[in-house]
Amino acid sequence: MHLNTVGRYIRRSPYQAIAATLIMALTFFTISVFLVISYLSVKIINYYGTKPQVIIILKDTATAQDIDSLKNQLALTGKTSSIKYISKQDAVGVFKKLNGENDPILNEIVSSDALPDILNVQASQPQYTNDLVAVAQRSPSVDQVEFFKDVIDKFIKFVNAVKIIGIFVISVLMAVAVFIILTIIGIKITIRRDEIETMRLIGATNSFIRMPFLLEGAFYGLVGAFIGWVVTYGILLYFQNSLSSFFNGIPLFPLGQMVMLVLLAGELAAAIILGIFASFLAVLRYLK
Amino acid sequence: MIEFQNVTKKYGDSVALDGVSFQIQGGSFVFLVGSTGSGKTTIFRLIIRDQDPSEGRILISDWDLLKLPKGKIPHLRRRIGVIFQDLKLLMDRTVLENVMLPLEFTGMKTEDSMQKAKAALADVGLTEKEDKFPLQLSGGERQRVAIARTLVFDPEVILADEPTGNLDLQTSLQILDLLQSINKRGTTIFMATHNEEIIRKSNARVIFMEKGKVIEDKKPKGHKGKGKEEKE
């Protein structure tokens, strides 16, 4: 019965309904995007966290003896699972193999002079990475040591910045959504003032009068969140292959139907609560 | 039974009702007569607890209205049918939906409420109009819809605020006949009106009001009950 009333209210003012639904859709599209980014970020961080790899970039002046000495020092720590020497020439070959036919000009430019000799060291446990880095940094033959912890730390800083911006943007959008729904429901209450008065005088309770407005807010939240989620999922599916290529080697996709369903369920619940909250504010404000 | 005990209603410095007292027994038909601003509508609003008296006491059957919790007010209003001066029909709903409206408040199943509403429309002779909208009806027919809406709860009392105000004499008399037939079933009818013709045609008790006071309480001819007549 209340649902029939809600349907009637929505059919009577379709443009207001569209406005309310769209703002909710935009809000929850933004939420979906940021949640997916956060989820993928965690996956990336975890991926690199399980890759206890240290890349030691050797100076051009390092001799074969120096390199062997360093390899022995690293092996003697007992914390390595493999140590692989990659010469400049080997590195060029790998580079050209990776780029393939994509960039023939770049392949022409890159030569062995442009790339260093490196030692690719795998720690037997992720927690040994720092020890191996310390050993390498003490060697005079070493120019630079890179390990994924640096990358991860930088990436985490980037992700945290994105999260802060995301929280701010989402908060603003949610506040806007609340105000828009509050205003729309408020207008409807004002338009229906006579009807509400009649219902009150012939025996309707306050909750009976309020319920359709609360359900209407919930409806806008539900539909808006669903649209936002569908658009996000559609974009993800469309760009999935491109993103997989970009994050070459990292198992990010497919995202998993369960993940997306959990996201949908959470967003629908949040959207319904937001919609009801906004309507409740309108009822408090305009329905006395 | 409706009883007003020395009821006063003030709006700021303005006195709408001044020490009004009367008693209406169950099953009565009573007219409330007075010019605009005499306090008739105020009395009706006090009876349905739309407003509270400034002084005095109002009893409706076993309820002392001032002691009635706010949560019970909707239940009071379901026991008292009200025919408003402006009818208060919902123009975007059909006749049947308008009559079903009060039943929706109780959560009654649609089939059951539809059945009761159709029975009420049959009572007022509007069965064939149930799918029409109020704007498609004549003034008299709209009045019947308003009456039918009050009947769905089988109320003890019907308050009729100028139900014939905008109607011609013939239609007014038809409305009066309808209310009298409802009264014969035991429902108390308390009707505000200016219409001297329908008062004359009906041998009913008349309470006259002026400037917020009861100036005369005229019992019907042949009435032998106790009661008071006040004359100023």
Boltz contact constraints between the chains, C-beta under 6 A:
constraints:
  - contact:
      token1: [A, 1]
      token2: [B, 104]
      max_distance: 6.0
  - contact:
      token1: [A, 195]
      token2: [B, 90]
      max_distance: 6.0
  - contact:
      token1: [A, 198]
      token2: [B, 88]
      max_distance: 6.0
  - contact:
      token1: [A, 202]
      token2: [B, 102]
      max_distance: 6.0
  - contact:
      token1: [A, 203]
      token2: [B, 74]
      max_distance: 6.0
  - contact:
      token1: [A, 203]
      token2: [B, 77]
      max_distance: 6.0
  - contact:
      token1: [A, 203]
      token2: [B, 78]
      max_distance: 6.0
  - contact:
      token1: [A, 203]
      token2: [B, 102]
      max_distance: 6.0
  - contact:
      token1: [A, 203]
      token2: [B, 105]
      max_distance: 6.0
  - contact:
      token1: [A, 204]
      token2: [B, 105]
      max_distance: 6.0
  - contact:
      token1: [A, 205]
      token2: [B, 74]
      max_distance: 6.0
  - contact:
      token1: [A, 208]
      token2: [B, 105]
      max_distance: 6.0
